[in-house]
């Protein structure tokens, strides 16, 4: 019966093939949309509870510079509408705390940049962006410090005396390791749950509508099978084979569509922190 079901599903003429493709397309669209919503929710969860190193609060710099900790000046810069998170830092001792994503603090006259910022620096004139960061590029900031692959982050190394002369500099002895303040997290979660429902309901309606196409013709086929001795169990097997083939093909196509869209757009979720 399985072999007969496959033959009837795949070799019953153009009408059966069109019905199969329409059902598979409906499943593919629904799977791609559902995977997109679930991927966004996963990205939100990962970012919402990632270490918020920029939330570190320092102390006023003592008149006499200490011999431990580091000087820290965290600021935000902009380039063509893109936000650049900038940290100017100077070690005050051998055991200065490390921001995430690096194995050692940048030496004076050097800086570390995120992969996206490195790529941007290579494509724009230095007088537009690169000259904002004194010194030379000495390393790459790892993913532990980033919310996404497109994050623009830079750690710039200074001498303590030079950084102490810049307004807004503070003295830091430890870096905050918790997540940022979650103001809208619960609202976002509810929105994602509603989004899943909003995707599931139309998807089920679409699949149901697609499977009802040419239902009369399918019933005629099943009636013919009964006339030649087909039992109800045989009919169920044949119908199940057709459903499984269309559902499996649609699920695979939906996954492929999702992967292609994600690779093309490289989506980035922007996390709002209070």
N, C-alpha and C positions, 0 to 999 in steps of 0.2 A: 504493500500500500504506500509506503514511503516513496518508492521509486515511481509508482504511478502518480502520486501527488506531485512530485518534482516535474515529471513530464507534462502534466496538465497545467502546472504553474508556469513553466518556462517555454513550452512548445504548443500552446493552444491558439496560436495566431496573434495578430496584431492587437486585437481587442483586449485579450488577457494580459499581454505585455504592457499595454498602456495603463491598464488598471493597476498592475503591479508597480509600475514606475510612479504613478501618482501617489499611491499609498506610501511607497518608500520615500518619496520627496516630502510628504507631510511629516513622516517620522523624523527625517533628517533635519528639517527646519525646527521641529520641536526640540530635538536633542541638542542642536547647536545653541538654541536660545537658552535652554535650561542650563547647559554647561557654562554659558557666558555669565548667567546670574550667579551660579555657584562659585565660579572663579573669582568674580568680583567680591563675593562675600568672604572667600578665603583670603584674598588680598587685604581686605579691610581688617579682618581679624589679625592677620600677621602684622600689619602696620600699626594698628591701634595699641597693641601691647608690646611693641618694639621699644628697646631702650631709648629714652629721650635724653641723649647726652647734652643737647642744647638747652635743656631745662636746668642745668647746673647753676646754682646760685653761689657766687663767691662773696668774699669779705672785702672790706676796704683795704687797700694796700698800705701796710705799715710804713712809717717814715723811713725806718731802716729795713731794707729788704731782708726777709727771712732766708734761711738756707735750706728750706724744704718747700714742697709744693711747686706751684707755677703761677705765672701771670697769665691772665685769660681775658680776651676781649672778643666776645661773640657778637657778630653783626650780620646784617642782611644787605646784599647788593643786588643790582638788577642789570640785565642785559637783554635788550629787545623783548621786553615783557617776561623774561625768564628770571626766576628768583635764584640767587646764589647765596648759599649759607657759608659765611666766612668766619673762621676762627683764627685770630692772631694769638700766638702762644709763645711763652718763653719759660724754659725750665729754670727753677731756682735751686735745684739740688739733683743728686744722682737718681733719686727715686721718685721723680715727678710722675703724677698719674697720667695714664695714656688715654686719650679719646679712643673710641672704638674704631676699628678698621685699619689701624697702623700698629707696627711693632716697636717704633721709637718716635719720639717727637722730632719734627723737622728742625734741623739746625738753623741758626741764624743765616739769612740769605738764601734759604731754600723753602720750598712749599710742596705739599702733597695735594693732589687733585683727584676727584672722583673720575671714573672712566668717561662719563658723559662730558665733564668739563675738559678733560684732556683732549677729547675729540673736537670739542668746540674751539679750544685754543689753537689747534692745528689748522683750523679752517678760516679764522678771522684775523685781520691785521692786529699786530701787537698793540698798536696805539689805541685800538678800540676796546681791548679786554686784557690782554696779557700784561700790559704795563701796570695794571692795577695791583698786581701781586709782585712785590719786590723779590729779586733773586731768580733762581732757576727751579724748574720742576725736578724733584728728586725722588718721587715715588707716587704710588697710586693708593687711594683710600678704598678699603674693602667694603663689601656689602653690609657688614655689621653696622656701619654708620649711616646707611642710606635707606630711604623708604621705597626706592624704586630704581630701575636701571637708568632713568633719565634725570636723577637728582644731580644738581650742580652744587658740589661741596668742595671747599678748599681749606686746608690747614696751613697757615703761613708762620714760619719760624722767625723769631726776633731775639735780640739780646734783651735782658731784663731792663737795662737802662733805657733803651729805645722804646720798648713797649710801655714802660711806666709813664712816658711822656704823652701817650695817646689817651684822650678822654674816654671814660667808660671802662678802663681796665680795672680788673679786680684780682684778688688773690684767691686761688683755688687750691685746696688740699685734697679733695676727693671729688670724683665725677659722679653725677647722679646716674644710677643704674636702673631705676624704675621706668615705668611707662609714663607718658605725658598725662596731664589732667584730662579725664574723659568726660567732656561736657555733653556731647551729642551722641555718644556711643549707643545708648539704649534706643534712641530714636532711629539711628541708622539700622540697627538690627531689626526693629519692627518693619522698617521700610523694605529691607531685604526679604523678610518673610512674606510681606504683601506682594513683592515682586515675583517671588517663586509661584505664589498662587495665581497671580495675574498671567504668568507664562503658562502654567500647567493647564488652566481651564481652556483657553483658546486652542492650545495644542491638542487636548483631548477632543475638542469639538472638530478640529481640522482632521484629525486622524479618523474619527468616527464618520465624518462626511465622505472622506476619501474611500473608506472601506465599503460604504453603501453604494458607491458608483457601480453601475452594471450589476446590481444585486439580483435583478430579475434574470439576467443571463446566467449568473452563477447558479441560481436555483434551478434553472432548466438543466444545467449540466448535472447537478446532483440528482434531479429526478430521473435523468437518463441512466445514471449509474444504478439507481434503485431498480429500474426496470430490467437491467442485465444481471441483477443478483447482488448488488452492493448492499451491505448491512449498514445500520446507523453508525456502528463503530467505524466502518470503513469510510463513511462520509466525514465523520469527525476527524479522522486522521488526515484525509486529503485537505479538508478545510484548514486544519492546523498547520500543515506543511506550507500552504499558501501564505498564511499569516506570519509564520516564523521567517520565511524567506524575505517577505517585504519588510518586516520589522528589523531583521538582522541587517539587511542591506541599507535600510534607512539609518539605523544606529551607527553603522560604520561611516556612512557618508556624513552624518551629522558631526561625528568626532573629527573627521578630516576637515570639514568646513570650519569648525571651531579652532583647530590648530592653525589653519591657514590664516584666519582672521587675526588670531592672537599674534602670530609671527609678523604679519604685515603691519599691524598698528602698534605692537609693543605697548599695550595699554598701561597707563600709570594711574594709580589711585591716589588722589590728594587727600591727606589726612588732616583734618582740622583739629587743632589742639588749643585748649584754652590757656 
